[in-house]
Amino acid sequence: MTTRNKNYFPTVIGQNAAKRKLSFFIKGFEATRIVPHLMFVAPKGTGKTFLAKAFAKNLKVNGKPKKWIELNCSTIKNLNQFFQQIVVPELTNCDATILFDECSELPKDVTMALLTILNPNKDNRTEFFYDDYMFECDFSKLTFLFATTEAQDVFHALMDRMDRIDMEDYSIDELSKIVKTNLPEINFKGKVLSKLSSTLRGNARAAQKISMKIMNYCAAAKKKTFNESDWHLFSSELDILPLGLNRIELRILNVLSEEKATRLTKLSAKIGLSKACLQRDYEMYLQKMSLIEITPEGRSVTSRGQEYLKDIVLS
């Protein structure tokens, strides 16, 4: 009998809404061996692959997780390669969970084939013919997972076949737990763990990376504590700015603070980056943190942004 309150994700910190939804599908699988096709949608570094793997470990046949297959979709060039290197040797007559990572990069002919292969139906089974080969896809054996950072670029008909698992940024407390979990032997003093977590931009991968750096720092210093003085030295040496801004983002703030409003073209000329690059790679985080605002008159620094710049000067 399945326990309704069982924790299927004991090692996954945060993402509670996603975990609840995935737990529902695991319970269904335990009763029927069927899982709907799932699409993990989240920004880079949020842990899409990590959560998908944790989910797959719960899809057990005869007490063991099904075979795990992870595909980088940018390496799939065409339908022939997909069938010859993946479908025939890996997916035929076996139990497996397959993850199509960054599925917005799938070639068109593979996407069209998947529309047929993944077509939901009451029999939970489809057939697809390619050349002289017939691929019988049994959804009680094969589980299909997809992940993307660019949901808008996934073909709409393929997206319609999916149940979305939308992930969210991690809180400072959750990031602190991730860092602490990775460094169980390090004693963090005072509020230093919250301070460093506030620079991670809500990103779990950044928490993993900074954990490795702290481990190396403490090993070199032959110490098992990490205090405010350590953080000051550590962040200075690695050029870690408050809120995790990088130097280009700081420069954008400084340029925008020079005028009441600055047009994107002028900002691009002053920074030396294209308008598309500024919009895609830098402005979004500055807006997210309420450091800048965009109005019909142009870009400008908010009152919070002005305070941020004052604090940088004082520090």
Secondary structure, 3 states (H helix, E strand, C coil): CCCCCCCCCCCCCCCHHHHHHHHHHHHHHHHHCCCCCEEEECCCCCCHHHHHHHHHCCCEECCEECEEEEEEHHHCCCHHHHHHHHHHHHHCCCCEEEEEECHHHCCHHHHHHHHHHCCCCCCCEEEEEECCEEEEEECCCEEEEEEECCHHHCCHHHHHCCEEEECCCCCHHHHHHHHHHHCCCCEECCCHHHHHHCCCCCCHHHHHHHHHHHHHHHHHHCCCEECHHHHHHHHHHCCCCHHHCCHHHHHHHHHHCCCCCECHHHHHHHHCCCHHHHHHHHHHHHHHCCCEEEECCEEEECHHHHHHHHHHHHC
